[in-house]
Amino acid sequence: MVGIDIVSNHRIRQAVERFGDRFLKRIYTEKELEYCKSQQAYYECLSARWACKEAVLKAVYQELGILLRFSEIEVVGNRGKPAWVRIKREGLEKLKVLVSLSHERDYSVAVALVSKE
């Protein structure tokens, strides 16, 4: 099953500026925050991960009827290589999830493909 999401980078920047750590810790894992902080395009990195988590949520729900929380999805950065996703819910750790993320000045987008096999 396929999921897709697009998000305004400005929207994520506003959320970070308004809610700070409370927002960041509710949405992102420590590894995700560490990775994005190491990137020149910090807000775009966060936005791409937001879009990825939304895309994964949609695909998993359509494929399995399970609604995940953002905290159960970890987008693992992989400099120079495609990112990949770790599902942190018992019984779903080995779920096959392929993702593609992209961002530019104004928007970030992600696509997720989930397969039971």
Buried (B, 14 or more C-beta within 10 A) or exposed (E): BEBBBBBEBEBBBEBBEEEEEEBBEEBBBEEBBEBBEEBEBBBBBBBBBBBBBBBBBBBBBEBBEBEBEBBBBBBBBEEEEEBEBBBBBEEBEEBEBBBBBEBEEEBBBBBBBBEEE
